[in-house]
Amino acid sequence: MPRYEYRCRACGATFERSRPMAEAADPARCPQGHDDTVKLLSTVSVGGRAGSAGPDPRGGGGGCCGGACGCR
Ligand SMILES: [Zn+2]
């Protein structure tokens, strides 16, 4: 099941939820109970490597982003 990261605009907390792709856009309640959250995109460790243009498909399993963007 893909994992999505969300950020709460009420308290600033970030948290992850594993949920079916069909529910990725559904509201996610933060651990503090706030409903004002936004889904973060492409938060999986891409980048940070100098001279590397874009995701490296050889870098690991699960597609270009580890499945976070649904590219599988
Ligand atoms: Zn919150």
N, CA, C, O and the ligand as a Tripos MOL2 file, in Angstrom:
@<TRIPOS>MOLECULE
protein
  289   287    73     0     0
PROTEIN
NO_CHARGES

@<TRIPOS>ATOM
      1 N           0.8570   -1.1970    0.0000 N.3       1 MET1
      2 CA          0.0000    0.0000    0.0000 C.3       1 MET1
      3 C           0.8880    1.2410    0.0000 C.2       1 MET1
      4 O           1.8360    1.3310    0.7810 O.2       1 MET1
      5 N           0.5880    2.1740   -0.8550 N.am      2 PRO2
      6 CA          1.4470    3.3680   -0.8840 C.3       2 PRO2
      7 C           1.3310    4.1850    0.3960 C.2       2 PRO2
      8 O           0.3160    4.1730    1.0940 O.2       2 PRO2
      9 N           2.3900    4.8760    0.6610 N.am      3 ARG3
     10 CA          2.4120    5.6980    1.8700 C.3       3 ARG3
     11 C           2.4850    7.1620    1.4570 C.2       3 ARG3
     12 O           3.2660    7.5320    0.5790 O.2       3 ARG3
     13 N           1.6950    7.9590    2.0730 N.am      4 TYR4
     14 CA          1.6220    9.3650    1.7370 C.3       4 TYR4
     15 C           1.9750   10.1890    2.9580 C.2       4 TYR4
     16 O           1.6970    9.8210    4.1000 O.2       4 TYR4
     17 N           2.5920   11.3080    2.6720 N.am      5 GLU5
     18 CA          2.9650   12.1930    3.7690 C.3       5 GLU5
     19 C           2.0760   13.4300    3.7480 C.2       5 GLU5
     20 O           1.7800   13.9880    2.6920 O.2       5 GLU5
     21 N           1.6730   13.8310    4.9010 N.am      6 TYR6
     22 CA          0.7790   14.9670    5.0320 C.3       6 TYR6
     23 C           1.3770   15.9620    6.0180 C.2       6 TYR6
     24 O           2.1940   15.6160    6.8720 O.2       6 TYR6
     25 N           0.9450   17.1940    5.8690 N.am      7 ARG7
     26 CA          1.3550   18.2060    6.8370 C.3       7 ARG7
     27 C           0.1150   18.9020    7.3660 C.2       7 ARG7
     28 O          -0.8110   19.2340    6.6260 O.2       7 ARG7
     29 N           0.1320   19.1050    8.6430 N.am      8 CYS8
     30 CA         -0.9980   19.7590    9.2890 C.3       8 CYS8
     31 C          -0.7490   21.2600    9.2980 C.2       8 CYS8
     32 O           0.2910   21.7330    9.7550 O.2       8 CYS8
     33 N          -1.7250   21.9940    8.7820 N.am      9 ARG9
     34 CA         -1.5680   23.4470    8.7510 C.3       9 ARG9
     35 C          -1.9370   24.0710   10.0890 C.2       9 ARG9
     36 O          -1.6420   25.2400   10.3400 O.2       9 ARG9
     37 N          -2.5680   23.3090   10.9230 N.am     10 ALA10
     38 CA         -2.9560   23.8500   12.2280 C.3      10 ALA10
     39 C          -1.7830   23.8490   13.2000 C.2      10 ALA10
     40 O          -1.5660   24.8260   13.9170 O.2      10 ALA10
     41 N          -1.0250   22.7500   13.2260 N.am     11 CYS11
     42 CA          0.0660   22.6510   14.2020 C.3      11 CYS11
     43 C           1.4170   22.4330   13.5320 C.2      11 CYS11
     44 O           2.4460   22.4150   14.2080 O.2      11 CYS11
     45 N           1.4250   22.2670   12.2110 N.am     12 GLY12
     46 CA          2.6880   22.1400   11.4990 C.3      12 GLY12
     47 C           3.2980   20.7580   11.5290 C.2      12 GLY12
     48 O           4.4030   20.5620   11.0230 O.2      12 GLY12
     49 N           2.6140   19.8070   12.1020 N.am     13 ALA13
     50 CA          3.1580   18.4530   12.1850 C.3      13 ALA13
     51 C           3.1090   17.7770   10.8150 C.2      13 ALA13
     52 O           2.1930   18.0050   10.0260 O.2      13 ALA13
     53 N           4.0970   16.9560   10.5550 N.am     14 THR14
     54 CA          4.0460   16.1110    9.3640 C.3      14 THR14
     55 C           3.8690   14.6720    9.8110 C.2      14 THR14
     56 O           4.4000   14.2500   10.8390 O.2      14 THR14
     57 N           3.1150   13.9350    9.0240 N.am     15 PHE15
     58 CA          2.8430   12.5580    9.4050 C.3      15 PHE15
     59 C           2.5640   11.7600    8.1470 C.2      15 PHE15
     60 O           2.2540   12.3130    7.0910 O.2      15 PHE15
     61 N           2.6780   10.4570    8.2820 N.am     16 GLU16
     62 CA          2.4760    9.5770    7.1410 C.3      16 GLU16
     63 C           1.2500    8.7120    7.3520 C.2      16 GLU16
     64 O           0.8860    8.3540    8.4730 O.2      16 GLU16
     65 N           0.6280    8.3910    6.2280 N.am     17 ARG17
     66 CA         -0.5190    7.4890    6.2790 C.3      17 ARG17
     67 C          -0.3730    6.4870    5.1470 C.2      17 ARG17
     68 O          -0.0940    6.8620    4.0080 O.2      17 ARG17
     69 N          -0.5560    5.2480    5.4550 N.am     18 SER18
     70 CA         -0.6370    4.2250    4.4270 C.3      18 SER18
     71 C          -2.0980    4.0290    4.0750 C.2      18 SER18
     72 O          -2.9280    3.7080    4.9250 O.2      18 SER18
     73 N          -2.3880    4.2290    2.8050 N.am     19 ARG19
     74 CA         -3.7790    4.1250    2.3960 C.3      19 ARG19
     75 C          -3.8250    3.7710    0.9200 C.2      19 ARG19
     76 O          -2.8630    4.0040    0.1890 O.2      19 ARG19
     77 N          -4.9280    3.2150    0.4880 N.am     20 PRO20
     78 CA         -5.0460    2.8890   -0.9360 C.3      20 PRO20
     79 C          -4.9140    4.1490   -1.7830 C.2      20 PRO20
     80 O          -5.2500    5.2520   -1.3510 O.2      20 PRO20
     81 N          -4.4190    3.9550   -2.9960 N.am     21 MET21
     82 CA         -4.2040    5.1020   -3.8750 C.3      21 MET21
     83 C          -5.5110    5.8510   -4.1190 C.2      21 MET21
     84 O          -5.5070    7.0710   -4.2880 O.2      21 MET21
     85 N          -6.6070    5.1380   -4.1380 N.am     22 ALA22
     86 CA         -7.9000    5.7750   -4.3980 C.3      22 ALA22
     87 C          -8.2910    6.7450   -3.2990 C.2      22 ALA22
     88 O          -9.1380    7.6170   -3.4940 O.2      22 ALA22
     89 N          -7.6630    6.5830   -2.1380 N.am     23 GLU23
     90 CA         -8.0170    7.4510   -1.0100 C.3      23 GLU23
     91 C          -6.9310    8.4750   -0.7200 C.2      23 GLU23
     92 O          -6.9550    9.1540    0.3070 O.2      23 GLU23
     93 N          -5.9750    8.5750   -1.6450 N.am     24 ALA24
     94 CA         -4.8270    9.4490   -1.3860 C.3      24 ALA24
     95 C          -5.2400   10.8980   -1.1860 C.2      24 ALA24
     96 O          -4.6130   11.6320   -0.4220 O.2      24 ALA24
     97 N          -6.2960   11.3030   -1.8750 N.am     25 ALA25
     98 CA         -6.6960   12.7100   -1.8090 C.3      25 ALA25
     99 C          -7.6860   12.9740   -0.6880 C.2      25 ALA25
    100 O          -8.1060   14.1120   -0.4740 O.2      25 ALA25
    101 N          -8.0500   11.9370    0.0140 N.am     26 ASP26
    102 CA         -9.0040   12.1290    1.0950 C.3      26 ASP26
    103 C          -8.3530   12.8850    2.2440 C.2      26 ASP26
    104 O          -7.1360   12.8140    2.4140 O.2      26 ASP26
    105 N          -9.1220   13.5900    3.0150 N.am     27 PRO27
    106 CA         -8.5560   14.3070    4.1610 C.3      27 PRO27
    107 C          -7.9300   13.3390    5.1560 C.2      27 PRO27
    108 O          -8.4540   12.2560    5.4180 O.2      27 PRO27
    109 N          -6.8090   13.7550    5.6950 N.am     28 ALA28
    110 CA         -6.1380   12.9380    6.7060 C.3      28 ALA28
    111 C          -6.0430   13.7530    7.9840 C.2      28 ALA28
    112 O          -5.6180   14.9090    7.9730 O.2      28 ALA28
    113 N          -6.4350   13.1480    9.0560 N.am     29 ARG29
    114 CA         -6.3950   13.8720   10.3240 C.3      29 ARG29
    115 C          -5.0200   13.7320   10.9480 C.2      29 ARG29
    116 O          -4.4560   12.6390   10.9980 O.2      29 ARG29
    117 N          -4.4970   14.8230   11.4120 N.am     30 CYS30
    118 CA         -3.1660   14.7950   12.0020 C.3      30 CYS30
    119 C          -3.2170   14.1190   13.3680 C.2      30 CYS30
    120 O          -4.2870   13.9730   13.9580 O.2      30 CYS30
    121 N          -2.0380   13.7050   13.8700 N.am     31 PRO31
    122 CA         -2.0140   13.0050   15.1680 C.3      31 PRO31
    123 C          -2.5940   13.8350   16.3040 C.2      31 PRO31
    124 O          -3.0180   13.2870   17.3220 O.2      31 PRO31
    125 N          -2.6150   15.1530   16.1350 N.am     32 GLN32
    126 CA         -3.1730   15.9990   17.1820 C.3      32 GLN32
    127 C          -4.6770   16.1880   17.0200 C.2      32 GLN32
    128 O          -5.3240   16.8250   17.8510 O.2      32 GLN32
    129 N          -5.2280   15.6300   15.9450 N.am     33 GLY33
    130 CA         -6.6670   15.6970   15.7790 C.3      33 GLY33
    131 C          -7.1590   16.8180   14.8780 C.2      33 GLY33
    132 O          -8.3630   17.0520   14.7700 O.2      33 GLY33
    133 N          -6.2250   17.5130   14.2280 N.am     34 HIS34
    134 CA         -6.6570   18.5840   13.3230 C.3      34 HIS34
    135 C          -7.0490   18.0210   11.9590 C.2      34 HIS34
    136 O          -6.5040   17.0170   11.5000 O.2      34 HIS34
    137 N          -7.9860   18.6780   11.3400 N.am     35 ASP35
    138 CA         -8.4270   18.2340   10.0260 C.3      35 ASP35
    139 C          -7.8210   19.0700    8.9020 C.2      35 ASP35
    140 O          -7.9430   18.7080    7.7310 O.2      35 ASP35
    141 N          -7.1850   20.1600    9.2340 N.am     36 ASP36
    142 CA         -6.6640   21.0710    8.2150 C.3      36 ASP36
    143 C          -5.2840   20.6060    7.7670 C.2      36 ASP36
    144 O          -4.2650   21.1550    8.1840 O.2      36 ASP36
    145 N          -5.2650   19.5890    6.9130 N.am     37 THR37
    146 CA         -4.0000   19.0050    6.4920 C.3      37 THR37
    147 C          -3.8860   19.0520    4.9830 C.2      37 THR37
    148 O          -4.8860   19.1020    4.2680 O.2      37 THR37
    149 N          -2.6510   19.0340    4.5110 N.am     38 VAL38
    150 CA         -2.3860   19.0020    3.0810 C.3      38 VAL38
    151 C          -1.4870   17.8080    2.7860 C.2      38 VAL38
    152 O          -0.6500   17.4280    3.6050 O.2      38 VAL38
    153 N          -1.6710   17.2270    1.6120 N.am     39 LYS39
    154 CA         -0.8370   16.0980    1.2140 C.3      39 LYS39
    155 C           0.4400   16.6310    0.5880 C.2      39 LYS39
    156 O           0.4010   17.5220   -0.2600 O.2      39 LYS39
    157 N           1.5540   16.0890    1.0020 N.am     40 LEU40
    158 CA          2.8330   16.4880    0.4350 C.3      40 LEU40
    159 C           3.1540   15.5750   -0.7340 C.2      40 LEU40
    160 O           2.8380   14.3850   -0.7180 O.2      40 LEU40
    161 N           3.7840   16.1470   -1.7430 N.am     41 LEU41
    162 CA          4.1030   15.3840   -2.9420 C.3      41 LEU41
    163 C           5.5910   15.1130   -3.0230 C.2      41 LEU41
    164 O           6.4110   15.9710   -2.6950 O.2      41 LEU41
    165 N           5.9280   13.9190   -3.4600 N.am     42 SER42
    166 CA          7.3130   13.5750   -3.7570 C.3      42 SER42
    167 C           8.2250   13.8820   -2.5880 C.2      42 SER42
    168 O           9.2310   14.5750   -2.7430 O.2      42 SER42
    169 N           7.8890   13.3850   -1.4560 N.am     43 THR43
    170 CA          8.7200   13.6330   -0.2880 C.3      43 THR43
    171 C           9.7590   12.5400   -0.0960 C.2      43 THR43
    172 O          10.6050   12.6340    0.7930 O.2      43 THR43
    173 N           9.7010   11.5110   -0.9200 N.am     44 VAL44
    174 CA         10.6390   10.4080   -0.7840 C.3      44 VAL44
    175 C          12.0160   10.8520   -1.2630 C.2      44 VAL44
    176 O          12.1470   11.6180   -2.2180 O.2      44 VAL44
    177 N          13.0090   10.3640   -0.5930 N.am     45 SER45
    178 CA         14.3700   10.8160   -0.7820 C.3      45 SER45
    179 C          14.8540   10.8020   -2.2270 C.2      45 SER45
    180 O          15.5540    9.8820   -2.6520 O.2      45 SER45
    181 N          14.4780   11.8180   -2.9640 N.am     46 VAL46
    182 CA         15.0170   12.0190   -4.3040 C.3      46 VAL46
    183 C          15.8110   13.3160   -4.2680 C.2      46 VAL46
    184 O          15.3390   14.3280   -3.7490 O.2      46 VAL46
    185 N          16.9860   13.2810   -4.8070 N.am     47 GLY47
    186 CA         17.8110   14.4730   -4.7890 C.3      47 GLY47
    187 C          18.8530   14.3920   -3.6900 C.2      47 GLY47
    188 O          18.9570   13.3940   -2.9760 O.2      47 GLY47
    189 N          19.6050   15.4420   -3.5730 N.am     48 GLY48
    190 CA         20.6800   15.4370   -2.6100 C.3      48 GLY48
    191 C          21.9620   14.8630   -3.1710 C.2      48 GLY48
    192 O          23.0160   14.9370   -2.5390 O.2      48 GLY48
    193 N          21.8680   14.2840   -4.3740 N.am     49 ARG49
    194 CA         23.0720   13.7630   -5.0040 C.3      49 ARG49
    195 C          23.5370   14.7510   -6.0680 C.2      49 ARG49
    196 O          22.8300   14.9910   -7.0470 O.2      49 ARG49
    197 N          24.6700   15.2980   -5.8870 N.am     50 ALA50
    198 CA         25.1560   16.2860   -6.8340 C.3      50 ALA50
    199 C          25.4260   15.6390   -8.1950 C.2      50 ALA50
    200 O          25.9580   14.5330   -8.2820 O.2      50 ALA50
    201 N          25.0460   16.3550   -9.2450 N.am     51 GLY51
    202 CA         25.3190   15.8700  -10.5890 C.3      51 GLY51
    203 C          24.3170   14.8440  -11.0790 C.2      51 GLY51
    204 O          24.4350   14.3590  -12.2040 O.2      51 GLY51
    205 N          23.3460   14.5080  -10.2720 N.am     52 SER52
    206 CA         22.3410   13.5510  -10.6960 C.3      52 SER52
    207 C          21.1000   14.2970  -11.1700 C.2      52 SER52
    208 O          20.4580   15.0180  -10.4060 O.2      52 SER52
    209 N          20.7810   14.1110  -12.4300 N.am     53 ALA53
    210 CA         19.6220   14.7990  -12.9890 C.3      53 ALA53
    211 C          18.3990   13.9110  -12.8720 C.2      53 ALA53
    212 O          18.2030   12.9930  -13.6690 O.2      53 ALA53
    213 N          17.6090   14.1820  -11.9080 N.am     54 GLY54
    214 CA         16.3780   13.4500  -11.7680 C.3      54 GLY54
    215 C          16.5630   12.1360  -11.0420 C.2      54 GLY54
    216 O          17.6760   11.7500  -10.6850 O.2      54 GLY54
    217 N          15.4560   11.4620  -10.8340 N.am     55 PRO55
    218 CA         15.5000   10.1820  -10.1090 C.3      55 PRO55
    219 C          16.2680    9.1190  -10.8890 C.2      55 PRO55
    220 O          16.2040    9.0600  -12.1170 O.2      55 PRO55
    221 N          16.9700    8.3110  -10.1750 N.am     56 ASP56
    222 CA         17.7050    7.2190  -10.7960 C.3      56 ASP56
    223 C          16.9190    5.9210  -10.6000 C.2      56 ASP56
    224 O          16.7730    5.4460   -9.4740 O.2      56 ASP56
    225 N          16.4160    5.3530  -11.6890 N.am     57 PRO57
    226 CA         15.6060    4.1350  -11.5440 C.3      57 PRO57
    227 C          16.3810    2.9550  -10.9990 C.2      57 PRO57
    228 O          15.7970    1.9720  -10.5430 O.2      57 PRO57
    229 N          17.7070    3.0570  -11.0480 N.am     58 ARG58
    230 CA         18.5050    1.9590  -10.5110 C.3      58 ARG58
    231 C          18.7410    2.1030   -9.0260 C.2      58 ARG58
    232 O          19.2870    1.2040   -8.3860 O.2      58 ARG58
    233 N          18.3320    3.2310   -8.4780 N.am     59 GLY59
    234 CA         18.6520    3.5130   -7.0850 C.3      59 GLY59
    235 C          17.8900    2.6660   -6.0930 C.2      59 GLY59
    236 O          18.2820    2.5830   -4.9290 O.2      59 GLY59
    237 N          16.8360    2.0490   -6.5100 N.am     60 GLY60
    238 CA         16.0900    1.2520   -5.5570 C.3      60 GLY60
    239 C          14.8150    0.7480   -6.1810 C.2      60 GLY60
    240 O          14.4230    1.2050   -7.2540 O.2      60 GLY60
    241 N          14.1780   -0.1670   -5.5400 N.am     61 GLY61
    242 CA         12.9490   -0.7170   -6.0710 C.3      61 GLY61
    243 C          11.7810    0.2200   -5.8820 C.2      61 GLY61
    244 O          11.8620    1.1890   -5.1270 O.2      61 GLY61
    245 N          10.7090   -0.0680   -6.5630 N.am     62 GLY62
    246 CA          9.4850    0.6740   -6.3300 C.3      62 GLY62
    247 C           9.3180    1.8980   -7.1800 C.2      62 GLY62
    248 O           8.6620    2.8510   -6.7580 O.2      62 GLY62
    249 N           9.8910    1.9090   -8.3740 N.am     63 GLY63
    250 CA          9.6380    3.0340   -9.2650 C.3      63 GLY63
    251 C          10.5070    4.2230   -8.9310 C.2      63 GLY63
    252 O          11.4030    4.1430   -8.0920 O.2      63 GLY63
    253 N          10.2310    5.3250   -9.5970 N.am     64 CYS64
    254 CA         11.1110    6.4930   -9.5130 C.3      64 CYS64
    255 C          11.0650    7.1470   -8.1560 C.2      64 CYS64
    256 O          11.9780    7.8910   -7.7950 O.2      64 CYS64
    257 N          10.0350    6.8880   -7.4060 N.am     65 CYS65
    258 CA          9.8830    7.6370   -6.1620 C.3      65 CYS65
    259 C           9.5490    6.7350   -4.9920 C.2      65 CYS65
    260 O           9.1510    7.2150   -3.9300 O.2      65 CYS65
    261 N           9.7040    5.4460   -5.1720 N.am     66 GLY66
    262 CA          9.3430    4.5560   -4.0960 C.3      66 GLY66
    263 C           7.8430    4.3420   -3.9770 C.2      66 GLY66
    264 O           7.3640    3.7570   -3.0050 O.2      66 GLY66
    265 N           7.1150    4.8140   -4.9600 N.am     67 GLY67
    266 CA          5.6740    4.5940   -4.9650 C.3      67 GLY67
    267 C           4.8680    5.7590   -4.4270 C.2      67 GLY67
    268 O           3.6380    5.7110   -4.4290 O.2      67 GLY67
    269 N           5.5390    6.8070   -3.9670 N.am     68 ALA68
    270 CA          4.8170    7.9020   -3.3500 C.3      68 ALA68
    271 C           3.9540    8.6540   -4.3450 C.2      68 ALA68
    272 O           2.9150    9.1980   -3.9690 O.2      68 ALA68
    273 N           4.3620    8.6950   -5.6070 N.am     69 CYS69
    274 CA          3.5650    9.4440   -6.5830 C.3      69 CYS69
    275 C           2.6840    8.5300   -7.4060 C.2      69 CYS69
    276 O           1.9970    8.9930   -8.3160 O.2      69 CYS69
    277 N           2.6880    7.2760   -7.1140 N.am     70 GLY70
    278 CA          1.8120    6.3870   -7.8510 C.3      70 GLY70
    279 C           2.3100    6.0200   -9.2290 C.2      70 GLY70
    280 O           1.5230    5.6380  -10.0950 O.2      70 GLY70
    281 N           3.6200    6.1330   -9.4440 N.am     71 CYS71
    282 CA          4.1650    5.9180  -10.7770 C.3      71 CYS71
    283 C           4.3340    4.4380  -11.1110 C.2      71 CYS71
    284 O           4.6330    4.0770  -12.2500 O.2      71 CYS71
    285 N           4.1440    3.6090  -10.1300 N.am     72 ARG72
    286 CA          4.3460    2.1820  -10.4070 C.3      72 ARG72
    287 C           3.2760    1.6440  -11.3370 C.2      72 ARG72
    288 O           3.2910    0.4610  -11.6770 O.2      72 ARG72
    289 ZN         -2.3250   19.2330   13.7070 Zn       73 ZN73
@<TRIPOS>BOND
     1     1     2 1
     2     2     3 1
     3     3     4 2
     4     3     5 am
     5     5     6 1
     6     6     7 1
     7     7     8 2
     8     7     9 am
     9     9    10 1
    10    10    11 1
    11    11    12 2
    12    11    13 am
    13    13    14 1
    14    14    15 1
    15    15    16 2
    16    15    17 am
    17    17    18 1
    18    18    19 1
    19    19    20 2
    20    19    21 am
    21    21    22 1
    22    22    23 1
    23    23    24 2
    24    23    25 am
    25    25    26 1
    26    26    27 1
    27    27    28 2
    28    27    29 am
    29    29    30 1
    30    30    31 1
    31    31    32 2
    32    31    33 am
    33    33    34 1
    34    34    35 1
    35    35    36 2
    36    35    37 am
    37    37    38 1
    38    38    39 1
    39    39    40 2
    40    39    41 am
    41    41    42 1
    42    42    43 1
    43    43    44 2
    44    43    45 am
    45    45    46 1
    46    46    47 1
    47    47    48 2
    48    47    49 am
    49    49    50 1
    50    50    51 1
    51    51    52 2
    52    51    53 am
    53    53    54 1
    54    54    55 1
    55    55    56 2
    56    55    57 am
    57    57    58 1
    58    58    59 1
    59    59    60 2
    60    59    61 am
    61    61    62 1
    62    62    63 1
    63    63    64 2
    64    63    65 am
    65    65    66 1
    66    66    67 1
    67    67    68 2
    68    67    69 am
    69    69    70 1
    70    70    71 1
    71    71    72 2
    72    71    73 am
    73    73    74 1
    74    74    75 1
    75    75    76 2
    76    75    77 am
    77    77    78 1
    78    78    79 1
    79    79    80 2
    80    79    81 am
    81    81    82 1
    82    82    83 1
    83    83    84 2
    84    83    85 am
    85    85    86 1
    86    86    87 1
    87    87    88 2
    88    87    89 am
    89    89    90 1
    90    90    91 1
    91    91    92 2
    92    91    93 am
    93    93    94 1
    94    94    95 1
    95    95    96 2
    96    95    97 am
    97    97    98 1
    98    98    99 1
    99    99   100 2
   100    99   101 am
   101   101   102 1
   102   102   103 1
   103   103   104 2
   104   103   105 am
   105   105   106 1
   106   106   107 1
   107   107   108 2
   108   107   109 am
   109   109   110 1
   110   110   111 1
   111   111   112 2
   112   111   113 am
   113   113   114 1
   114   114   115 1
   115   115   116 2
   116   115   117 am
   117   117   118 1
   118   118   119 1
   119   119   120 2
   120   119   121 am
   121   121   122 1
   122   122   123 1
   123   123   124 2
   124   123   125 am
   125   125   126 1
   126   126   127 1
   127   127   128 2
   128   127   129 am
   129   129   130 1
   130   130   131 1
   131   131   132 2
   132   131   133 am
   133   133   134 1
   134   134   135 1
   135   135   136 2
   136   135   137 am
   137   137   138 1
   138   138   139 1
   139   139   140 2
   140   139   141 am
   141   141   142 1
   142   142   143 1
   143   143   144 2
   144   143   145 am
   145   145   146 1
   146   146   147 1
   147   147   148 2
   148   147   149 am
   149   149   150 1
   150   150   151 1
   151   151   152 2
   152   151   153 am
   153   153   154 1
   154   154   155 1
   155   155   156 2
   156   155   157 am
   157   157   158 1
   158   158   159 1
   159   159   160 2
   160   159   161 am
   161   161   162 1
   162   162   163 1
   163   163   164 2
   164   163   165 am
   165   165   166 1
   166   166   167 1
   167   167   168 2
   168   167   169 am
   169   169   170 1
   170   170   171 1
   171   171   172 2
   172   171   173 am
   173   173   174 1
   174   174   175 1
   175   175   176 2
   176   175   177 am
   177   177   178 1
   178   178   179 1
   179   179   180 2
   180   179   181 am
   181   181   182 1
   182   182   183 1
   183   183   184 2
   184   183   185 am
   185   185   186 1
   186   186   187 1
   187   187   188 2
   188   187   189 am
   189   189   190 1
   190   190   191 1
   191   191   192 2
   192   191   193 am
   193   193   194 1
   194   194   195 1
   195   195   196 2
   196   195   197 am
   197   197   198 1
   198   198   199 1
   199   199   200 2
   200   199   201 am
   201   201   202 1
   202   202   203 1
   203   203   204 2
   204   203   205 am
   205   205   206 1
   206   206   207 1
   207   207   208 2
   208   207   209 am
   209   209   210 1
   210   210   211 1
   211   211   212 2
   212   211   213 am
   213   213   214 1
   214   214   215 1
   215   215   216 2
   216   215   217 am
   217   217   218 1
   218   218   219 1
   219   219   220 2
   220   219   221 am
   221   221   222 1
   222   222   223 1
   223   223   224 2
   224   223   225 am
   225   225   226 1
   226   226   227 1
   227   227   228 2
   228   227   229 am
   229   229   230 1
   230   230   231 1
   231   231   232 2
   232   231   233 am
   233   233   234 1
   234   234   235 1
   235   235   236 2
   236   235   237 am
   237   237   238 1
   238   238   239 1
   239   239   240 2
   240   239   241 am
   241   241   242 1
   242   242   243 1
   243   243   244 2
   244   243   245 am
   245   245   246 1
   246   246   247 1
   247   247   248 2
   248   247   249 am
   249   249   250 1
   250   250   251 1
   251   251   252 2
   252   251   253 am
   253   253   254 1
   254   254   255 1
   255   255   256 2
   256   255   257 am
   257   257   258 1
   258   258   259 1
   259   259   260 2
   260   259   261 am
   261   261   262 1
   262   262   263 1
   263   263   264 2
   264   263   265 am
   265   265   266 1
   266   266   267 1
   267   267   268 2
   268   267   269 am
   269   269   270 1
   270   270   271 1
   271   271   272 2
   272   271   273 am
   273   273   274 1
   274   274   275 1
   275   275   276 2
   276   275   277 am
   277   277   278 1
   278   278   279 1
   279   279   280 2
   280   279   281 am
   281   281   282 1
   282   282   283 1
   283   283   284 2
   284   283   285 am
   285   285   286 1
   286   286   287 1
   287   287   288 2
@<TRIPOS>SUBSTRUCTURE
     1 MET1         2 RESIDUE 1 A MET
     2 PRO2         6 RESIDUE 1 A PRO
     3 ARG3        10 RESIDUE 1 A ARG
     4 TYR4        14 RESIDUE 1 A TYR
     5 GLU5        18 RESIDUE 1 A GLU
     6 TYR6        22 RESIDUE 1 A TYR
     7 ARG7        26 RESIDUE 1 A ARG
     8 CYS8        30 RESIDUE 1 A CYS
     9 ARG9        34 RESIDUE 1 A ARG
    10 ALA10       38 RESIDUE 1 A ALA
    11 CYS11       42 RESIDUE 1 A CYS
    12 GLY12       46 RESIDUE 1 A GLY
    13 ALA13       50 RESIDUE 1 A ALA
    14 THR14       54 RESIDUE 1 A THR
    15 PHE15       58 RESIDUE 1 A PHE
    16 GLU16       62 RESIDUE 1 A GLU
    17 ARG17       66 RESIDUE 1 A ARG
    18 SER18       70 RESIDUE 1 A SER
    19 ARG19       74 RESIDUE 1 A ARG
    20 PRO20       78 RESIDUE 1 A PRO
    21 MET21       82 RESIDUE 1 A MET
    22 ALA22       86 RESIDUE 1 A ALA
    23 GLU23       90 RESIDUE 1 A GLU
    24 ALA24       94 RESIDUE 1 A ALA
    25 ALA25       98 RESIDUE 1 A ALA
    26 ASP26      102 RESIDUE 1 A ASP
    27 PRO27      106 RESIDUE 1 A PRO
    28 ALA28      110 RESIDUE 1 A ALA
    29 ARG29      114 RESIDUE 1 A ARG
    30 CYS30      118 RESIDUE 1 A CYS
    31 PRO31      122 RESIDUE 1 A PRO
    32 GLN32      126 RESIDUE 1 A GLN
    33 GLY33      130 RESIDUE 1 A GLY
    34 HIS34      134 RESIDUE 1 A HIS
    35 ASP35      138 RESIDUE 1 A ASP
    36 ASP36      142 RESIDUE 1 A ASP
    37 THR37      146 RESIDUE 1 A THR
    38 VAL38      150 RESIDUE 1 A VAL
    39 LYS39      154 RESIDUE 1 A LYS
    40 LEU40      158 RESIDUE 1 A LEU
    41 LEU41      162 RESIDUE 1 A LEU
    42 SER42      166 RESIDUE 1 A SER
    43 THR43      170 RESIDUE 1 A THR
    44 VAL44      174 RESIDUE 1 A VAL
    45 SER45      178 RESIDUE 1 A SER
    46 VAL46      182 RESIDUE 1 A VAL
    47 GLY47      186 RESIDUE 1 A GLY
    48 GLY48      190 RESIDUE 1 A GLY
    49 ARG49      194 RESIDUE 1 A ARG
    50 ALA50      198 RESIDUE 1 A ALA
    51 GLY51      202 RESIDUE 1 A GLY
    52 SER52      206 RESIDUE 1 A SER
    53 ALA53      210 RESIDUE 1 A ALA
    54 GLY54      214 RESIDUE 1 A GLY
    55 PRO55      218 RESIDUE 1 A PRO
    56 ASP56      222 RESIDUE 1 A ASP
    57 PRO57      226 RESIDUE 1 A PRO
    58 ARG58      230 RESIDUE 1 A ARG
    59 GLY59      234 RESIDUE 1 A GLY
    60 GLY60      238 RESIDUE 1 A GLY
    61 GLY61      242 RESIDUE 1 A GLY
    62 GLY62      246 RESIDUE 1 A GLY
    63 GLY63      250 RESIDUE 1 A GLY
    64 CYS64      254 RESIDUE 1 A CYS
    65 CYS65      258 RESIDUE 1 A CYS
    66 GLY66      262 RESIDUE 1 A GLY
    67 GLY67      266 RESIDUE 1 A GLY
    68 ALA68      270 RESIDUE 1 A ALA
    69 CYS69      274 RESIDUE 1 A CYS
    70 GLY70      278 RESIDUE 1 A GLY
    71 CYS71      282 RESIDUE 1 A CYS
    72 ARG72      286 RESIDUE 1 A ARG
    73 ZN73       289 GROUP 0 **** ****
